[in-house]
Amino acid sequence: MTRTANLSMALSDEQAMILDNAREFCRSKSDITAVRSLLKSATGFNSEVWQEMIELGWTGMVIPEKHGGSEMGIGSAIPVIENMGRYFLCTPFISSTIAAEAIIRGGSESQQSRWLPAVAQGSIGTMALLDNEDWGATDTDCILLQDQNDFILQGKKFLVADAEVADFFIVLAKQSDSLVLVIVEASQIPASAIEKKTLVDETKRAASVDFSGIKISRSAVLAEGAKILPDIRLIGALLIAAEATGCAAAALDTIVDYLTTRQQFGRLIGSYQSLKHPTVDVLIQMDSARSFIYHAATLIDQDALDRDTEIACRMSKAQAAEALSFAGDRAVQFHGGMGFTYECDAMLYIRRAQWALHQYGDPQHHRKCLAGLLLD
Amino acid sequence: MSNNINQELNSNVEDAEQSDFRKGVVDWIKHNNPKDPGFLLPQTFMEVGSEQVLDFLREWQYKVWSSGYLGMAWPREYGGQGMSRQFQQIADEEMKKARVPICFNVIGLGWAGPLIIDTGSDFEKQTYLKGILTGDDIWCQGFSEPNHGSDLGSIQTRAERDGDEYMINGSKIWTTMGNFAKYMILLARTDSQVDRRYNGLSFFLAPMRVPGVTTSPIQKLTGDYGFTETFFTDARIPANCLMGEEGHGWRIAMQTLQYERGAEAGAAGGVSILSTVMNDLLRIAKDVQRDGKPLMRDSVTRDNLVKFLIEEHALHLSESRLKIPALCSDYPNSIALSGKLRGTEFYRRMRQYALTLQGASGSLYVGDSDAVEGGFWQRAYLNNFSTTIGGGTSQIQANIVGEHVLGLPKD
């Protein structure tokens, strides 16, 4: 049985400023020509823009002050990521922010001093969680074996975001019967172990990574990996939701632009209710997604995420991914013949939706978890 | 268990005086909430279809008022108590939570009353306000006309000045409690020569019990009565029934609609609708069997219920986001203008689903002894169309959002 929900939402002056700055930055650095020029590139992002983001302090936003960051909390990353989504500004920011959160929440003092200042200065981290397509898996075939005083990893991970540019990986593995998170440095992995995947969303990069045979020292096993894993998954879901929400807003703008300029049968096509009303539905879905992500952003700066925050993160992901999927789908359809071409920007949204839907759990996965939280 | 989300938000900031007051309300309800009258109580004021129901509700509203829980923020000299609105809100929250009967004189309590308090003359305040609270004077609304639906600018009912009187001719439709009402807030055309059609309208606080006013009941989709069509044939009303000045009717009507939409404070309070929230839906789902197992274990049902819960959360969160302009910069009017469309359509689908949940019992209706909760949900679903049709249909609302929020061209 459900009980009364927490519905708080707040935006600090600091967050409001970040929102404005991020929007202006992403708008100026990532126009559609820039986005398209990166589609076939190796890394998928412009390293100069990434460098500027580092210099603006964004990579240190979630890092504690004592480790060289500004300690603004993960909630402050939401406006940045929403705007990255809005302008398809792709960098490893999301991957690296989630990895940083894993170390902040689950790392020992020495692990934090080793990695967090580096992340603040632009080192790229990423999570390697999946064995296969199953986001709901509670187990892994990636094994951490004892090797004298150290360990050896055996196993392969699927769909690791930004794997080719990552400086370190946080890998979900199993040590006897317990789940652990271990840090693997890129220098430990032979190039042949990274197999690039072909994605629907050409703005994103991901690979399968074979971690078999890599030596892991005790100091590379996160102190509290198993304990923080559920929270990291929720944070991941929220960040993907924020990016999807921004992208859905952009898809809506693209639809509205076309509906207010394209004429057919002597009328602007936006005057037809068969196009107008579904476009209003896109607006409503996007509006809901935005309400959820800022609600979740309001709650999420906690040491351990509570039930209300879990609900907020899962609803954010379910709503935002559905909203973008619907917006992208209608964007293609409403552009008519143009919508079927690669030249039309609608393809960017519908393709991004196929990334956003499946990162950190699809909407149905989250609804299933919500059912347990709200109905039992 | 708490049924109302807004209530929880408000209670977070409650001081000692307010929480003492809340305890008093809860206690009062415990001793005064009427027993089951043996008939299904109206969900809204649009279902007062018989004298029996009317008498019951009139007695209840009088009791709420005379016990000090209605019109608390209205001025003392007109039957109120001159207290802070927060106390009325607390009383309303607790009454809503306890699912007490509605305070039925909704047009008076929520529309005419606040309008008279805000803009009325001393004479109008003296004449009308107290009777609204006690339930002695029932009010109805005369805006919509046959064949004009949502388009108030096309109003044809005429009011012609003749000495100390106006003579009214025309007809109004969807007059809730028109057959019981003593007064109507009436929008009529006093000048048909003006260039802009809105300028010729005037607003009246019109008596219903004068020669030339007749009503004819309309049976609704639900089978209940509660609406009438109202006919004016050379009906003469005193000239001092005109509110404000001639030709200002449109502006006053728009202000009145603001009270309806809750955008302006001032309503007398009281429960005006037996609302249904997701917790109510989950309550009925809990006791239902499907495939020999509790329905709540069915994974398809669970997914559907969570979808509704997400939507309900989103509706409430929109209200929170509306208060943070920086998070509404894309389309600043979006949440405000889409609220009716989103809310009424959500409840329509949610109530429709409530019948699905009931299995074979979904086909039972009010009056059947086996109907789930007396057929409340069946009636609630059918009645919900009054909200997706009345006050601008969902289709008109979608046009408004498309045109005024997104800037899409008119059709």
Chai-1 contact restraints between the chains, C-beta under 6 A:
chainA,res_idxA,chainB,res_idxB,connection_type,confidence,min_distance_angstrom,max_distance_angstrom,comment,restraint_id
A,T2,B,N279,contact,1.0,0.0,6.0,A-B,restraint_1
A,T4,B,S2,contact,1.0,0.0,6.0,A-B,restraint_2
A,T4,B,I5,contact,1.0,0.0,6.0,A-B,restraint_3
A,T4,B,E8,contact,1.0,0.0,6.0,A-B,restraint_4
A,L7,B,H316,contact,1.0,0.0,6.0,A-B,restraint_5
A,L7,B,L317,contact,1.0,0.0,6.0,A-B,restraint_6
A,L7,B,S320,contact,1.0,0.0,6.0,A-B,restraint_7
A,M9,B,S320,contact,1.0,0.0,6.0,A-B,restraint_8
A,M9,B,R321,contact,1.0,0.0,6.0,A-B,restraint_9
A,L11,B,I324,contact,1.0,0.0,6.0,A-B,restraint_10
A,L11,B,A326,contact,1.0,0.0,6.0,A-B,restraint_11
A,A16,B,A326,contact,1.0,0.0,6.0,A-B,restraint_12
A,V256,B,L406,contact,1.0,0.0,6.0,A-B,restraint_13
A,L259,B,L408,contact,1.0,0.0,6.0,A-B,restraint_14
A,L268,B,P409,contact,1.0,0.0,6.0,A-B,restraint_15
A,G270,B,L408,contact,1.0,0.0,6.0,A-B,restraint_16
A,G270,B,P409,contact,1.0,0.0,6.0,A-B,restraint_17
A,S271,B,P409,contact,1.0,0.0,6.0,A-B,restraint_18
A,S271,B,D411,contact,1.0,0.0,6.0,A-B,restraint_19
A,K276,B,G402,contact,1.0,0.0,6.0,A-B,restraint_20
A,K276,B,L408,contact,1.0,0.0,6.0,A-B,restraint_21
A,H277,B,A398,contact,1.0,0.0,6.0,A-B,restraint_22
A,V280,B,A398,contact,1.0,0.0,6.0,A-B,restraint_23
A,V280,B,V401,contact,1.0,0.0,6.0,A-B,restraint_24
A,V280,B,G402,contact,1.0,0.0,6.0,A-B,restraint_25
A,I284,B,S338,contact,1.0,0.0,6.0,A-B,restraint_26
A,I284,B,R342,contact,1.0,0.0,6.0,A-B,restraint_27
A,D287,B,S334,contact,1.0,0.0,6.0,A-B,restraint_28
A,S288,B,A314,contact,1.0,0.0,6.0,A-B,restraint_29
A,S291,B,A314,contact,1.0,0.0,6.0,A-B,restraint_30
A,S291,B,L317,contact,1.0,0.0,6.0,A-B,restraint_31
A,S291,B,S318,contact,1.0,0.0,6.0,A-B,restraint_32
A,S291,B,R321,contact,1.0,0.0,6.0,A-B,restraint_33
A,Y294,B,L327,contact,1.0,0.0,6.0,A-B,restraint_34
A,H295,B,L317,contact,1.0,0.0,6.0,A-B,restraint_35
A,M315,B,I310,contact,1.0,0.0,6.0,A-B,restraint_36
A,M315,B,H313,contact,1.0,0.0,6.0,A-B,restraint_37
A,Q319,B,I310,contact,1.0,0.0,6.0,A-B,restraint_38
A,R367,B,D303,contact,1.0,0.0,6.0,A-B,restraint_39
A,R367,B,V306,contact,1.0,0.0,6.0,A-B,restraint_40
A,L370,B,V306,contact,1.0,0.0,6.0,A-B,restraint_41
A,A371,B,R302,contact,1.0,0.0,6.0,A-B,restraint_42
A,A371,B,V306,contact,1.0,0.0,6.0,A-B,restraint_43
A,L374,B,L309,contact,1.0,0.0,6.0,A-B,restraint_44
A,L375,B,R302,contact,1.0,0.0,6.0,A-B,restraint_45
